[in-house]
Amino acid sequence: MTDHEERLAGLEARYCFQEETLQSLNSTVASQQIRIDELEKTVRRLTERLREIAEGMDKLPTQERPPHY
């Protein structure tokens, strides 16, 4: 092989490696985004549930001290 052919082969190998790495990273990012979306939905549901519980607590009668204290 000539020097140019060797350089070209090296560049092609690096390109293939980078392409595979990029596809792997894209897949990872897509999976993480799906998980983030799921977690955000869970946080919204839990926040709403906590708000409902807090509103219910406001409606409970307050515990006052008995008169003999």
NORFENPE-V114594 format. One record per backbone hydrogen bond with DSSP energy under -0.5 kcal/mol. CO is the residue of the C=O (numbers start at 1). NH is the residue of the N-H. If there is no record, write none. Layout:
# NORFENPE-V114594
co=CO nh=NH
co=CO nh=NH
This chain:
# NORFENPE-V114594
co=2 nh=6
co=3 nh=7
co=4 nh=8
co=5 nh=9
co=6 nh=10
co=7 nh=11
co=8 nh=12
co=9 nh=13
co=10 nh=14
co=11 nh=15
co=12 nh=16
co=13 nh=17
co=14 nh=18
co=15 nh=19
co=16 nh=20
co=17 nh=21
co=18 nh=22
co=19 nh=23
co=20 nh=24
co=21 nh=25
co=22 nh=26
co=23 nh=27
co=24 nh=28
co=25 nh=29
co=26 nh=30
co=27 nh=31
co=28 nh=32
co=29 nh=33
co=30 nh=34
co=31 nh=35
co=32 nh=36
co=33 nh=37
co=34 nh=38
co=35 nh=39
co=36 nh=40
co=37 nh=41
co=38 nh=42
co=39 nh=43
co=40 nh=44
co=41 nh=45
co=42 nh=46
co=43 nh=47
co=44 nh=48
co=45 nh=49
co=46 nh=50
co=47 nh=51
co=48 nh=52
co=49 nh=53
co=50 nh=54
co=51 nh=55
co=52 nh=56
co=53 nh=57
co=54 nh=58
co=55 nh=59
co=57 nh=60
co=62 nh=64
co=66 nh=69
